[in-house]
Amino acid sequence: MRVVGLTGGIATGKSTVSRELSAQGIPVVDCDQLAHAATSKGSWGWKRVVQAFGRDILTPDGEIDRERLGAVVFSDAAARRRLNAATHLPVALSLARALLVHWLSFKWLVVVDMPLLFETKSHKLTRPNVLVTCTPEQQVSRLVGRDGGSMERAQARIAAQMPLEAKRRLADVVIDNDGSLEQLRGQVRRLSERLRRGSLLWGVLTSPLAVAALVAAAVLRLR
């Protein structure tokens, strides 16, 4: 199974690209959704986050207050590292389960939508790695329009992330989301065609049946 990495900066349009790929029939694993599920009330991930930050970050019904937690880690690099340390393993296990399900379902190609693909070094396990980017001005404008708040706050949130230029140097494919939605869709269609072309042989060689056959052949050779 070919596992493709998809990432981007905040408000660059990564989620739009993810939806477009999914609409074209390519399975997409959303790590944000996995993180929410892995840290739901009472889960192992939830316990790790509460242990790291205390019960002050919980809502009255016991769920993690993500806005409050976001405010805590927003301008505190040490707090962000603590949060990543608390959630990394639960999310990684959830991701492994999701990929296993796709593999056992004979999926030849899966895209992993991961905001921290490069920051967590996960890009070393995926190929190609796709970055969605846009101009700094568009990024600020979209973030203000999406979440509200001041331009200064939007700029501070962007500055707290790994710079897009640093991500660009690590990416195999860059989608520039500077134009219209139709232009973006055109880039996604070309990406989809490229990924499908390179995935058929990969999928056949790494399918569950192929792996089982290779294991059986190896066992027979040892007899």
N, C-alpha and C positions, 0 to 999 in steps of 0.2 A: 504494500500500500504506500502510495506516495503522499507524504504529509507536507503541506505547503504552509509557510508562516505568513500571516497578514498582520501588519501593525501600522501605526501612524501616530501623529501627535494629537492632542486634544483639539477637537473641532476642525480636523482636516478633512473629514469625510470618510473615515475608515468604516464606520457602521453602514454607510450608504453602499460602499463597495461590497461589504459583506452581504448585504441584502440582495444586491444585484447578482452576485455569484450564486447565492442560494436560489434565486429565481430562475437561474439557468440550469438548475438541477445538480449543482455541485454541493456536496455535504459540507456544512460549516459548523465547527465547534466554537461556540462563543465563550471565551474564558471569563468574561464578566458575569454571564449567567451562571457558570460553574461556581464562581466565587460566591455569588449570592446564595446558591444552594448549599455550598460547603460550609457557610457560616450562618445558616439559619438557626433559629432558637433551639438550644439543646444539643446541637451537633458538636462533633469533636472540634471543628474549626471555630465554632462559636465559643467554646470553652477556652481555647487558646487565646482568642482575641480578648475575652473578658479577663483572663489571667494577666495579659499584657497591659491592659488599659483600665481595668477596674469596671465596676458596674455603673459608673457615671455615664458611660457611653450607650446605655440601654434605654429603650423606650419604656413607658409604663407597663406594656404587656410583655416585656422581656426580650424583644428583638433588638438587634444592633441598630442604633440610630446612625445611619450612614452619613447624614449631613453633619451631625455633631462629631463623629469620628473623622470625617473629612476636614473639618475645621481644626481639629487637634493636629493632624499630620500635615496640613497644608504648608505651613512655613517652618516645620521642624523636621530636618533631615533625619535626626536620630529616631523620632517617632515613626517616620515612614519606614525606616529600616526595621523597627520593631514590629510594625504591622506586616511588612513583607515576610519577616521571619515566622510570624504566627500563622499566616495564611498560605505560605508557599507549599508546604507538604500536603495539606488537605486538598488544595486546588490541583496540585500535580497528580494526586491519586485519582481525583475525579476525572481529570483529563485522560489519564491512562485508561480508565474504565470506558470512557466515551470512545476513544480510539479503538479499543479492543472490540467493542460492539460493532463499529463500522467495519473493522477487519473481518470479523466473523460473518458479517453480512455481505462479504465479497465486494466491498467498495474499493475501487482502485485508486481513488483520489479523494483526499479530505483536506479542507483548509482550516487551519487553527487561527482564529481571530484572537490575538493576544496583545493587549496594550503594552505590556512590558517585555515584549519578545527579545529585544536586544539587551535590556537592562538585566534580565535574569539569565542571559547567555543561552536561552532556549533556541535561538536561531542556529546554533550548532547542530541541532537535531532535526531541523526542517530545511527543505530546499524545493523550489527557490523561496527566498524571503522577499515579500512584497511590501513596499512602503507607500502609504498614501500621504501626500504632502500638498501644501499650498503656500501662498506667499504669507509672510508674517502679518501683513495688514488684513488679509482675508481671514486668517486664523483668529485674530483679535475680534474682528467684526462679527464673525459667526459665533464666537463664544459669548459675546455680549448679547447678541440677538437670541441665542438659545437659552442661556442661563440667567440673563439679567445681570445687574451689578455694573460697576464702573469699568471704564477702560483700563484703569490702573490695576484693578483687581484681576481682570482678565490677563493682563500682561504678566502679573506676578504668578498666576497659576501656570502660564506657559513657561515662564522662566524656571519654575520648580521642576520641570521635566527635562529629560535628556534632549539636547538641541536636535532639531530636525536635520541639520547638516551632518551631525555626527551619525545619526541613523542612516542618512543617505549613503555614507561611506560603507556601511555594512550591508546594505540592501542589494539584492540581485536584480530586482525589478522596481522601478519607481513609477507610480501613477501620480501625475501632477493634476490635482483637482483645482485648477485655477479658472476653469471656464464654466460652461453650462452643464446641466445635468446630462444632456444628450452627448456632449463631448466626453463626459466621464463614462457614460454607458458604452461608448465606442471603445474606449481604452479597456474597459472590463471585458467586453466581448472578445477583443484580441487576446487578452490574457487568458480567458477561458479556453479559447481555441489552442493556444500554446500549451496550456497545462494538459488538456485532453490528449493532444498529439503525443506527448511524452509519457503518458501514464498507462497506456494499454499494455505494453510489454512489461513495464514495472509491475503492474497489477497482476498479470498472469504469473510472473515469477515469484511474487510474494504473497499469493493468495493462500488461504488456509490449506487447500488441497495440495498446492505445490509444496508448501512447507512440510506437510505430512508425508508427501511422496519422497521428498529429500531425506527426511528422518528415517523413513522405512528403508530406503536404499542404503543409507549409512549403516543401519542395523544389520541388514542382510550381508553387507560386505564384511562385517565383523564376525559373522558366524562361521 
